[in-house]
Amino acid sequence: MTEIGPYSRPAALRAIDGRRREARLMAAVRRDLTAHVGGAPSATQRLLIDRCAQLSLHLALMDSELAAGKALGEAAGRQYLAWTNSLSRALRQLGLKEAPRPSKTLQQHIAERRQ
């Protein structure tokens, strides 16, 4: 199994088995951000969501190295700040406010009342 680290290339990240912790983290970020934009992201939003998932994984892996007591060098510290800033900008492009939830149709409301 390929070792995944903070500096893994995008091709290695795409090949992550869905059962791995890293894949679950990326799926959770994608799921949460997809819901945040209303559940049906545009092509542009999908690309931003994927970028946010990759950046979140890189940052989480670096956070785990820091938590394990591994000292980061100056270059790694700059990389961490760059990834953090990139994630912040991508999230800002998606929007800080959650998309409004679609209103229920009359049929959905009646079905809920019957249950």
N, CA, C and O atoms as a printed pandas DataFrame, in Angstrom:
     atom_number atom_name residue_name chain_id  residue_number  x_coord  y_coord  z_coord
0              1         N          MET        A               1    0.840   -1.165    0.000
1              2        CA          MET        A               1    0.000    0.000    0.000
2              3         C          MET        A               1    0.895    1.240    0.000
3              4         O          MET        A               1    1.890    1.290    0.723
4              5         N          THR        A               2    0.549    2.219   -0.791
5              6        CA          THR        A               2    1.339    3.431   -0.911
6              7         C          THR        A               2    1.251    4.251    0.366
7              8         O          THR        A               2    0.175    4.422    0.938
8              9         N          GLU        A               3    2.390    4.751    0.803
9             10        CA          GLU        A               3    2.434    5.620    1.976
10            11         C          GLU        A               3    1.966    7.015    1.557
11            12         O          GLU        A               3    2.465    7.586    0.588
12            13         N          ILE        A               4    1.014    7.542    2.293
13            14        CA          ILE        A               4    0.482    8.863    2.008
14            15         C          ILE        A               4    1.026    9.838    3.047
15            16         O          ILE        A               4    0.946    9.584    4.249
16            17         N          GLY        A               5    1.570   10.934    2.584
17            18        CA          GLY        A               5    2.108   11.943    3.482
18            19         C          GLY        A               5    1.697   13.327    3.033
19            20         O          GLY        A               5    1.001   13.473    2.027
20            21         N          PRO        A               6    2.117   14.343    3.764
21            22        CA          PRO        A               6    1.725   15.701    3.429
22            23         C          PRO        A               6    2.135   16.145    2.028
23            24         O          PRO        A               6    1.487   17.008    1.435
24            25         N          TYR        A               7    3.198   15.566    1.502
25            26        CA          TYR        A               7    3.699   16.001    0.203
26            27         C          TYR        A               7    3.356   15.028   -0.926
27            28         O          TYR        A               7    3.977   15.063   -1.988
28            29         N          SER        A               8    2.371   14.164   -0.699
29            30        CA          SER        A               8    1.962   13.220   -1.739
30            31         C          SER        A               8    1.394   13.969   -2.932
31            32         O          SER        A               8    0.725   14.992   -2.784
32            33         N          ARG        A               9    1.668   13.448   -4.102
33            34        CA          ARG        A               9    1.192   14.077   -5.329
34            35         C          ARG        A               9   -0.290   13.781   -5.534
35            36         O          ARG        A               9   -0.802   12.798   -5.000
36            37         N          PRO        A              10   -0.992   14.630   -6.310
37            38        CA          PRO        A              10   -2.424   14.413   -6.545
38            39         C          PRO        A              10   -2.748   13.038   -7.107
39            40         O          PRO        A              10   -3.785   12.469   -6.763
40            41         N          ALA        A              11   -1.891   12.485   -7.963
41            42        CA          ALA        A              11   -2.156   11.150   -8.516
42            43         C          ALA        A              11   -2.178   10.100   -7.416
43            44         O          ALA        A              11   -2.985    9.171   -7.467
44            45         N          ALA        A              12   -1.307   10.232   -6.425
45            46        CA          ALA        A              12   -1.294    9.289   -5.307
46            47         C          ALA        A              12   -2.549    9.456   -4.461
47            48         O          ALA        A              12   -3.077    8.478   -3.933
48            49         N          LEU        A              13   -3.024   10.680   -4.330
49            50        CA          LEU        A              13   -4.231   10.921   -3.540
50            51         C          LEU        A              13   -5.464   10.359   -4.227
51            52         O          LEU        A              13   -6.380    9.876   -3.560
52            53         N          ARG        A              14   -5.499   10.417   -5.551
53            54        CA          ARG        A              14   -6.645    9.855   -6.282
54            55         C          ARG        A              14   -6.696    8.337   -6.163
55            56         O          ARG        A              14   -7.769    7.743   -6.273
56            57         N          ALA        A              15   -5.559    7.710   -5.942
57            58        CA          ALA        A              15   -5.491    6.254   -5.877
58            59         C          ALA        A              15   -5.748    5.703   -4.474
59            60         O          ALA        A              15   -5.614    4.500   -4.252
60            61         N          ILE        A              16   -6.112    6.562   -3.531
61            62        CA          ILE        A              16   -6.340    6.107   -2.151
62            63         C          ILE        A              16   -7.557    5.202   -2.102
63            64         O          ILE        A              16   -8.615    5.528   -2.639
64            65         N          ASP        A              17   -7.393    4.071   -1.455
65            66        CA          ASP        A              17   -8.490    3.133   -1.242
66            67         C          ASP        A              17   -9.505    3.796   -0.318
67            68         O          ASP        A              17   -9.128    4.419    0.674
68            69         N          GLY        A              18  -10.781    3.665   -0.635
69            70        CA          GLY        A              18  -11.839    4.307    0.130
70            71         C          GLY        A              18  -11.929    3.888    1.578
71            72         O          GLY        A              18  -12.609    4.548    2.365
72            73         N          ARG        A              19  -11.265    2.812    1.954
73            74        CA          ARG        A              19  -11.315    2.363    3.351
74            75         C          ARG        A              19  -10.277    3.044    4.218
75            76         O          ARG        A              19  -10.338    2.945    5.443
76            77         N          ARG        A              20   -9.337    3.723    3.617
77            78        CA          ARG        A              20   -8.275    4.369    4.397
78            79         C          ARG        A              20   -8.781    5.629    5.078
79            80         O          ARG        A              20   -9.713    6.278    4.603
80            81         N          ARG        A              21   -8.166    5.957    6.176
81            82        CA          ARG        A              21   -8.519    7.147    6.958
82            83         C          ARG        A              21   -8.444    8.399    6.088
83            84         O          ARG        A              21   -9.301    9.277    6.187
84            85         N          GLU        A              22   -7.438    8.482    5.248
85            86        CA          GLU        A              22   -7.256    9.650    4.395
86            87         C          GLU        A              22   -8.430    9.812    3.429
87            88         O          GLU        A              22   -8.922   10.921    3.216
88            89         N          ALA        A              23   -8.872    8.698    2.850
89            90        CA          ALA        A              23  -10.007    8.745    1.916
90            91         C          ALA        A              23  -11.285    9.138    2.635
91            92         O          ALA        A              23  -12.106    9.876    2.090
92            93         N          ARG        A              24  -11.458    8.651    3.853
93            94        CA          ARG        A              24  -12.657    9.005    4.623
94            95         C          ARG        A              24  -12.666   10.496    4.960
95            96         O          ARG        A              24  -13.719   11.134    4.939
96            97         N          LEU        A              25  -11.496   11.049    5.269
97            98        CA          LEU        A              25  -11.411   12.483    5.549
98            99         C          LEU        A              25  -11.796   13.286    4.308
99           100         O          LEU        A              25  -12.600   14.214    4.392
100          101         N          MET        A              26  -11.225   12.932    3.161
101          102        CA          MET        A              26  -11.537   13.654    1.935
102          103         C          MET        A              26  -13.013   13.529    1.574
103          104         O          MET        A              26  -13.624   14.501    1.129
104          105         N          ALA        A              27  -13.592   12.342    1.760
105          106        CA          ALA        A              27  -15.020   12.143    1.465
106          107         C          ALA        A              27  -15.884   12.983    2.389
107          108         O          ALA        A              27  -16.894   13.537    1.957
108          109         N          ALA        A              28  -15.499   13.084    3.656
109          110        CA          ALA        A              28  -16.268   13.885    4.609
110          111         C          ALA        A              28  -16.221   15.365    4.230
111          112         O          ALA        A              28  -17.238   16.055    4.298
112          113         N          VAL        A              29  -15.049   15.852    3.834
113          114        CA          VAL        A              29  -14.930   17.254    3.420
114          115         C          VAL        A              29  -15.788   17.494    2.182
115          116         O          VAL        A              29  -16.508   18.490    2.107
116          117         N          ARG        A              30  -15.713   16.585    1.208
117          118        CA          ARG        A              30  -16.525   16.740   -0.002
118          119         C          ARG        A              30  -18.016   16.735    0.330
119          120         O          ARG        A              30  -18.774   17.560   -0.180
120          121         N          ARG        A              31  -18.429   15.809    1.182
121          122        CA          ARG        A              31  -19.839   15.695    1.561
122          123         C          ARG        A              31  -20.314   16.968    2.271
123          124         O          ARG        A              31  -21.380   17.497    1.955
124          125         N          ASP        A              32  -19.532   17.449    3.216
125          126        CA          ASP        A              32  -19.913   18.644    3.977
126          127         C          ASP        A              32  -19.980   19.886    3.088
127          128         O          ASP        A              32  -20.911   20.683    3.200
128          129         N          LEU        A              33  -19.001   20.047    2.216
129          130        CA          LEU        A              33  -18.991   21.231    1.355
130          131         C          LEU        A              33  -20.062   21.146    0.271
131          132         O          LEU        A              33  -20.621   22.168   -0.127
132          133         N          THR        A              34  -20.352   19.945   -0.205
133          134        CA          THR        A              34  -21.441   19.779   -1.172
134          135         C          THR        A              34  -22.763   20.174   -0.534
135          136         O          THR        A              34  -23.575   20.857   -1.158
136          137         N          ALA        A              35  -22.981   19.753    0.694
137          138        CA          ALA        A              35  -24.198   20.152    1.409
138          139         C          ALA        A              35  -24.201   21.664    1.647
139          140         O          ALA        A              35  -25.252   22.301    1.582
140          141         N          HIS        A              36  -23.041   22.231    1.919
141          142        CA          HIS        A              36  -22.923   23.662    2.186
142          143         C          HIS        A              36  -23.366   24.505    0.991
143          144         O          HIS        A              36  -23.967   25.565    1.165
144          145         N          VAL        A              37  -23.067   24.035   -0.222
145          146        CA          VAL        A              37  -23.436   24.806   -1.416
146          147         C          VAL        A              37  -24.825   24.440   -1.939
147          148         O          VAL        A              37  -25.226   24.902   -3.007
148          149         N          GLY        A              38  -25.551   23.624   -1.202
149          150        CA          GLY        A              38  -26.927   23.332   -1.589
150          151         C          GLY        A              38  -27.168   21.937   -2.133
151          152         O          GLY        A              38  -28.301   21.613   -2.488
152          153         N          GLY        A              39  -26.156   21.112   -2.209
153          154        CA          GLY        A              39  -26.336   19.719   -2.610
154          155         C          GLY        A              39  -26.106   19.426   -4.078
155          156         O          GLY        A              39  -25.920   18.268   -4.451
156          157         N          ALA        A              40  -26.116   20.439   -4.911
157          158        CA          ALA        A              40  -25.904   20.229   -6.347
158          159         C          ALA        A              40  -24.881   21.249   -6.834
159          160         O          ALA        A              40  -25.252   22.250   -7.446
160          161         N          PRO        A              41  -23.584   21.004   -6.568
161          162        CA          PRO        A              41  -22.572   21.992   -6.948
162          163         C          PRO        A              41  -22.408   22.092   -8.459
163          164         O          PRO        A              41  -22.568   21.113   -9.189
164          165         N          SER        A              42  -22.087   23.296   -8.904
165          166        CA          SER        A              42  -21.767   23.515  -10.312
166          167         C          SER        A              42  -20.389   22.893  -10.582
167          168         O          SER        A              42  -19.724   22.414   -9.664
168          169         N          ALA        A              43  -19.982   22.909  -11.825
169          170        CA          ALA        A              43  -18.663   22.356  -12.177
170          171         C          ALA        A              43  -17.552   23.110  -11.451
171          172         O          ALA        A              43  -16.601   22.500  -10.961
172          173         N          THR        A              44  -17.669   24.420  -11.383
173          174        CA          THR        A              44  -16.669   25.233  -10.701
174          175         C          THR        A              44  -16.641   24.919   -9.210
175          176         O          THR        A              44  -15.570   24.775   -8.621
176          177         N          GLN        A              45  -17.808   24.813   -8.611
177          178        CA          GLN        A              45  -17.878   24.493   -7.188
178          179         C          GLN        A              45  -17.310   23.108   -6.912
179          180         O          GLN        A              45  -16.646   22.902   -5.897
180          181         N          ARG        A              46  -17.567   22.149   -7.814
181          182        CA          ARG        A              46  -17.018   20.790   -7.645
182          183         C          ARG        A              46  -15.495   20.815   -7.638
183          184         O          ARG        A              46  -14.861   20.132   -6.834
184          185         N          LEU        A              47  -14.908   21.604   -8.536
185          186        CA          LEU        A              47  -13.449   21.711   -8.574
186          187         C          LEU        A              47  -12.916   22.351   -7.294
187          188         O          LEU        A              47  -11.910   21.899   -6.747
188          189         N          LEU        A              48  -13.577   23.389   -6.819
189          190        CA          LEU        A              48  -13.162   24.012   -5.565
190          191         C          LEU        A              48  -13.307   23.048   -4.391
191          192         O          LEU        A              48  -12.449   23.010   -3.509
192          193         N          ILE        A              49  -14.378   22.277   -4.377
193          194        CA          ILE        A              49  -14.596   21.297   -3.307
194          195         C          ILE        A              49  -13.495   20.244   -3.332
195          196         O          ILE        A              49  -12.969   19.875   -2.282
196          197         N          ASP        A              50  -13.142   19.758   -4.516
197          198        CA          ASP        A              50  -12.049   18.779   -4.617
198          199         C          ASP        A              50  -10.727   19.374   -4.129
199          200         O          ASP        A              50   -9.960   18.706   -3.436
200          201         N          ARG        A              51  -10.466   20.622   -4.490
201          202        CA          ARG        A              51   -9.243   21.287   -4.049
202          203         C          ARG        A              51   -9.247   21.435   -2.534
203          204         O          ARG        A              51   -8.219   21.225   -1.890
204          205         N          CYS        A              52  -10.378   21.790   -1.964
205          206        CA          CYS        A              52  -10.478   21.917   -0.505
206          207         C          CYS        A              52  -10.242   20.569    0.175
207          208         O          CYS        A              52   -9.606   20.507    1.228
208          209         N          ALA        A              53  -10.749   19.495   -0.419
209          210        CA          ALA        A              53  -10.542   18.159    0.154
210          211         C          ALA        A              53   -9.059   17.796    0.142
211          212         O          ALA        A              53   -8.542   17.265    1.125
212          213         N          GLN        A              54   -8.374   18.079   -0.965
213          214        CA          GLN        A              54   -6.944   17.763   -1.040
214          215         C          GLN        A              54   -6.137   18.601   -0.062
215          216         O          GLN        A              54   -5.253   18.087    0.623
216          217         N          LEU        A              55   -6.441   19.891    0.004
217          218        CA          LEU        A              55   -5.716   20.758    0.934
218          219         C          LEU        A              55   -5.984   20.357    2.381
219          220         O          LEU        A              55   -5.074   20.381    3.210
220          221         N          SER        A              56   -7.223   19.992    2.688
221          222        CA          SER        A              56   -7.555   19.553    4.045
222          223         C          SER        A              56   -6.774   18.307    4.419
223          224         O          SER        A              56   -6.320   18.170    5.555
224          225         N          LEU        A              57   -6.616   17.397    3.463
225          226        CA          LEU        A              57   -5.846   16.181    3.735
226          227         C          LEU        A              57   -4.373   16.528    3.984
227          228         O          LEU        A              57   -3.777   16.041    4.945
228          229         N          HIS        A              58   -3.794   17.356    3.134
229          230        CA          HIS        A              58   -2.391   17.749    3.330
230          231         C          HIS        A              58   -2.187   18.363    4.715
231          232         O          HIS        A              58   -1.235   18.028    5.419
232          233         N          LEU        A              59   -3.093   19.266    5.095
233          234        CA          LEU        A              59   -2.969   19.930    6.394
234          235         C          LEU        A              59   -3.176   18.952    7.546
235          236         O          LEU        A              59   -2.480   19.035    8.558
236          237         N          ALA        A              60   -4.119   18.030    7.406
237          238        CA          ALA        A              60   -4.359   17.043    8.464
238          239         C          ALA        A              60   -3.147   16.131    8.643
239          240         O          ALA        A              60   -2.786   15.784    9.767
240          241         N          LEU        A              61   -2.522   15.746    7.534
241          242        CA          LEU        A              61   -1.334   14.895    7.634
242          243         C          LEU        A              61   -0.181   15.646    8.296
243          244         O          LEU        A              61    0.568   15.078    9.092
244          245         N          MET        A              62   -0.049   16.913    7.962
245          246        CA          MET        A              62    1.009   17.687    8.595
246          247         C          MET        A              62    0.683   17.908   10.079
247          248         O          MET        A              62    1.580   17.876   10.922
248          249         N          ASP        A              63   -0.593   18.131   10.398
249          250        CA          ASP        A              63   -1.002   18.274   11.799
250          251         C          ASP        A              63   -0.681   17.005   12.591
251          252         O          ASP        A              63   -0.245   17.083   13.740
252          253         N          SER        A              64   -0.894   15.842   11.980
253          254        CA          SER        A              64   -0.603   14.594   12.690
254          255         C          SER        A              64    0.897   14.429   12.926
255          256         O          SER        A              64    1.306   13.883   13.951
256          257         N          GLU        A              65    1.708   14.893   11.994
257          258        CA          GLU        A              65    3.156   14.852   12.204
258          259         C          GLU        A              65    3.557   15.772   13.355
259          260         O          GLU        A              65    4.404   15.416   14.175
260          261         N          LEU        A              66    2.955   16.941   13.413
261          262        CA          LEU        A              66    3.238   17.867   14.509
262          263         C          LEU        A              66    2.794   17.283   15.843
263          264         O          LEU        A              66    3.499   17.397   16.846
264          265         N          ALA        A              67    1.609   16.649   15.849
265          266        CA          ALA        A              67    1.099   16.050   17.080
266          267         C          ALA        A              67    1.978   14.901   17.547
267          268         O          ALA        A              67    2.067   14.634   18.746
268          269         N          ALA        A              68    2.630   14.220   16.610
269          270        CA          ALA        A              68    3.521   13.113   16.958
270          271         C          ALA        A              68    4.883   13.608   17.450
271          272         O          ALA        A              68    5.749   12.812   17.812
272          273         N          GLY        A              69    5.056   14.919   17.458
273          274        CA          GLY        A              69    6.297   15.481   17.967
274          275         C          GLY        A              69    7.364   15.701   16.931
275          276         O          GLY        A              69    8.493   16.057   17.271
276          277         N          LYS        A              70    7.034   15.498   15.674
277          278        CA          LYS        A              70    8.021   15.706   14.616
278          279         C          LYS        A              70    8.182   17.206   14.380
279          280         O          LYS        A              70    7.206   17.912   14.127
280          281         N          ALA        A              71    9.395   17.674   14.463
281          282        CA          ALA        A              71    9.669   19.096   14.248
282          283         C          ALA        A              71    9.663   19.392   12.756
283          284         O          ALA        A              71   10.249   18.658   11.960
284          285         N          LEU        A              72    9.002   20.460   12.398
285          286        CA          LEU        A              72    8.968   20.871   11.004
286          287         C          LEU        A              72   10.045   21.911   10.770
287          288         O          LEU        A              72   10.305   22.762   11.620
288          289         N          GLY        A              73   10.653   21.831    9.631
289          290        CA          GLY        A              73   11.664   22.817    9.270
290          291         C          GLY        A              73   11.019   24.099    8.784
291          292         O          GLY        A              73    9.796   24.214    8.716
292          293         N          GLU        A              74   11.855   25.051    8.452
293          294        CA          GLU        A              74   11.352   26.342    7.985
294          295         C          GLU        A              74   10.563   26.211    6.694
295          296         O          GLU        A              74    9.513   26.836    6.543
296          297         N          ALA        A              75   11.056   25.406    5.760
297          298        CA          ALA        A              75   10.358   25.221    4.487
298          299         C          ALA        A              75    8.996   24.568    4.703
299          300         O          ALA        A              75    8.017   24.957    4.066
300          301         N          ALA        A              76    8.925   23.578    5.596
301          302        CA          ALA        A              76    7.652   22.915    5.875
302          303         C          ALA        A              76    6.676   23.873    6.545
303          304         O          ALA        A              76    5.473   23.818    6.290
304          305         N          GLY        A              77    7.187   24.744    7.394
305          306        CA          GLY        A              77    6.329   25.746    8.024
306          307         C          GLY        A              77    5.738   26.707    7.010
307          308         O          GLY        A              77    4.567   27.075    7.096
308          309         N          ARG        A              78    6.559   27.110    6.049
309          310        CA          ARG        A              78    6.049   27.988    4.979
310          311         C          ARG        A              78    5.025   27.254    4.126
311          312         O          ARG        A              78    4.019   27.836    3.718
312          313         N          GLN        A              79    5.280   25.971    3.856
313          314        CA          GLN        A              79    4.332   25.180    3.069
314          315         C          GLN        A              79    3.004   25.053    3.802
315          316         O          GLN        A              79    1.941   25.160    3.191
316          317         N          TYR        A              80    3.062   24.824    5.115
317          318        CA          TYR        A              80    1.851   24.706    5.934
318          319         C          TYR        A              80    1.031   25.994    5.851
319          320         O          TYR        A              80   -0.186   25.950    5.671
320          321         N          LEU        A              81    1.703   27.138    5.983
321          322        CA          LEU        A              81    0.998   28.416    5.903
322          323         C          LEU        A              81    0.422   28.648    4.510
323          324         O          LEU        A              81   -0.677   29.188    4.377
324          325         N          ALA        A              82    1.145   28.248    3.479
325          326        CA          ALA        A              82    0.650   28.409    2.109
326          327         C          ALA        A              82   -0.598   27.565    1.887
327          328         O          ALA        A              82   -1.576   28.039    1.308
328          329         N          TRP        A              83   -0.568   26.295    2.352
329          330        CA          TRP        A              83   -1.746   25.431    2.215
330          331         C          TRP        A              83   -2.920   25.985    3.011
331          332         O          TRP        A              83   -4.057   25.950    2.539
332          333         N          THR        A              84   -2.662   26.494    4.209
333          334        CA          THR        A              84   -3.725   27.066    5.029
334          335         C          THR        A              84   -4.355   28.264    4.333
335          336         O          THR        A              84   -5.579   28.394    4.303
336          337         N          ASN        A              85   -3.530   29.133    3.776
337          338        CA          ASN        A              85   -4.052   30.301    3.064
338          339         C          ASN        A              85   -4.814   29.893    1.807
339          340         O          ASN        A              85   -5.848   30.484    1.494
340          341         N          SER        A              86   -4.323   28.905    1.092
341          342        CA          SER        A              86   -5.014   28.435   -0.111
342          343         C          SER        A              86   -6.372   27.846    0.242
343          344         O          SER        A              86   -7.360   28.092   -0.451
344          345         N          LEU        A              87   -6.422   27.069    1.318
345          346        CA          LEU        A              87   -7.700   26.496    1.749
346          347         C          LEU        A              87   -8.666   27.606    2.146
347          348         O          LEU        A              87   -9.844   27.565    1.793
348          349         N          SER        A              88   -8.175   28.579    2.868
349          350        CA          SER        A              88   -9.017   29.700    3.296
350          351         C          SER        A              88   -9.598   30.444    2.092
351          352         O          SER        A              88  -10.782   30.783    2.084
352          353         N          ARG        A              89   -8.777   30.696    1.085
353          354        CA          ARG        A              89   -9.259   31.403   -0.112
354          355         C          ARG        A              89  -10.265   30.564   -0.888
355          356         O          ARG        A              89  -11.259   31.095   -1.383
356          357         N          ALA        A              90  -10.022   29.263   -1.000
357          358        CA          ALA        A              90  -10.963   28.392   -1.719
358          359         C          ALA        A              90  -12.303   28.325   -0.986
359          360         O          ALA        A              90  -13.361   28.353   -1.614
360          361         N          LEU        A              91  -12.253   28.236    0.330
361          362        CA          LEU        A              91  -13.497   28.205    1.100
362          363         C          LEU        A              91  -14.255   29.524    0.963
363          364         O          LEU        A              91  -15.483   29.535    0.886
364          365         N          ARG        A              92  -13.526   30.623    0.934
365          366        CA          ARG        A              92  -14.161   31.921    0.760
366          367         C          ARG        A              92  -14.835   32.007   -0.604
367          368         O          ARG        A              92  -15.900   32.610   -0.735
368          369         N          GLN        A              93  -14.215   31.403   -1.626
369          370        CA          GLN        A              93  -14.827   31.412   -2.960
370          371         C          GLN        A              93  -16.109   30.591   -2.982
371          372         O          GLN        A              93  -17.040   30.915   -3.720
372          373         N          LEU        A              94  -16.164   29.538   -2.185
373          374        CA          LEU        A              94  -17.397   28.751   -2.106
374          375         C          LEU        A              94  -18.492   29.515   -1.382
375          376         O          LEU        A              94  -19.676   29.278   -1.618
376          377         N          GLY        A              95  -18.113   30.413   -0.521
377          378        CA          GLY        A              95  -19.086   31.221    0.204
378          379         C          GLY        A              95  -19.107   30.860    1.669
379          380         O          GLY        A              95  -19.043   29.688    2.040
380          381         N          LEU        A              96  -19.196   31.886    2.498
381          382        CA          LEU        A              96  -19.200   31.663    3.938
382          383         C          LEU        A              96  -20.583   31.288    4.446
383          384         O          LEU        A              96  -20.709   30.592    5.454
384          385         N          LYS        A              97  -21.619   31.744    3.754
385          386        CA          LYS        A              97  -22.980   31.425    4.178
386          387         C          LYS        A              97  -23.465   30.178    3.457
387          388         O          LYS        A              97  -23.225   29.995    2.264
388          389         N          GLU        A              98  -24.145   29.336    4.198
389          390        CA          GLU        A              98  -24.682   28.110    3.620
390          391         C          GLU        A              98  -25.806   28.447    2.651
391          392         O          GLU        A              98  -26.566   29.390    2.871
392          393         N          ALA        A              99  -25.905   27.675    1.586
393          394        CA          ALA        A              99  -26.970   27.883    0.605
394          395         C          ALA        A              99  -28.309   27.592    1.269
395          396         O          ALA        A              99  -28.403   26.710    2.123
396          397         N          PRO        A             100  -29.342   28.327    0.880
397          398        CA          PRO        A             100  -30.651   28.071    1.482
398          399         C          PRO        A             100  -31.141   26.669    1.139
399          400         O          PRO        A             100  -30.941   26.169    0.032
400          401         N          ARG        A             101  -31.774   26.065    2.104
401          402        CA          ARG        A             101  -32.327   24.725    1.883
402          403         C          ARG        A             101  -33.545   24.846    0.968
403          404         O          ARG        A             101  -34.326   25.788    1.101
404          405         N          PRO        A             102  -33.712   23.907    0.048
405          406        CA          PRO        A             102  -34.886   23.974   -0.822
406          407         C          PRO        A             102  -36.156   23.748    0.006
407          408         O          PRO        A             102  -36.190   22.916    0.913
408          409         N          SER        A             103  -37.177   24.500   -0.328
409          410        CA          SER        A             103  -38.431   24.343    0.407
410          411         C          SER        A             103  -39.116   23.045   -0.015
411          412         O          SER        A             103  -38.925   22.551   -1.126
412          413         N          LYS        A             104  -39.915   22.512    0.899
413          414        CA          LYS        A             104  -40.605   21.253    0.635
414          415         C          LYS        A             104  -41.798   21.494   -0.278
415          416         O          LYS        A             104  -42.434   22.548   -0.239
416          417         N          THR        A             105  -42.080   20.505   -1.087
417          418        CA          THR        A             105  -43.282   20.573   -1.912
418          419         C          THR        A             105  -44.473   20.189   -1.049
419          420         O          THR        A             105  -44.305   19.653    0.046
420          421         N          LEU        A             106  -45.652   20.459   -1.532
421          422        CA          LEU        A             106  -46.871   20.116   -0.807
422          423         C          LEU        A             106  -46.956   18.607   -0.591
423          424         O          LEU        A             106  -47.375   18.154    0.474
424          425         N          GLN        A             107  -46.564   17.836   -1.589
425          426        CA          GLN        A             107  -46.597   16.385   -1.467
426          427         C          GLN        A             107  -45.645   15.894   -0.383
427          428         O          GLN        A             107  -45.987   14.985    0.374
428          429         N          GLN        A             108  -44.469   16.477   -0.301
429          430        CA          GLN        A             108  -43.512   16.082    0.736
430          431         C          GLN        A             108  -44.033   16.434    2.114
431          432         O          GLN        A             108  -43.883   15.656    3.056
432          433         N          HIS        A             109  -44.639   17.594    2.238
433          434        CA          HIS        A             109  -45.178   18.011    3.522
434          435         C          HIS        A             109  -46.310   17.083    3.965
435          436         O          HIS        A             109  -46.365   16.696    5.132
436          437         N          ILE        A             110  -47.201   16.725    3.061
437          438        CA          ILE        A             110  -48.309   15.820    3.378
438          439         C          ILE        A             110  -47.781   14.443    3.771
439          440         O          ILE        A             110  -48.262   13.832    4.726
440          441         N          ALA        A             111  -46.772   13.957    3.014
441          442        CA          ALA        A             111  -46.194   12.644    3.332
442          443         C          ALA        A             111  -45.572   12.627    4.716
443          444         O          ALA        A             111  -45.692   11.633    5.432
444          445         N          GLU        A             112  -44.911   13.705    5.105
445          446        CA          GLU        A             112  -44.315   13.786    6.448
446          447         C          GLU        A             112  -45.391   13.817    7.521
447          448         O          GLU        A             112  -45.238   13.197    8.574
448          449         N          ARG        A             113  -46.472   14.530    7.264
449          450        CA          ARG        A             113  -47.556   14.618    8.261
450          451         C          ARG        A             113  -48.242   13.276    8.454
451          452         O          ARG        A             113  -48.718   12.985    9.551
452          453         N          ARG        A             114  -48.303   12.458    7.423
453          454        CA          ARG        A             114  -48.939   11.138    7.531
454          455         C          ARG        A             114  -48.106   10.165    8.358
455          456         O          ARG        A             114  -48.640    9.221    8.939
456          457         N          GLN        A             115  -46.804   10.396    8.407
457          458        CA          GLN        A             115  -45.922    9.467    9.137
458          459         C          GLN        A             115  -45.870    9.725   10.591
459          460         O          GLN        A             115  -45.170    9.020   11.318
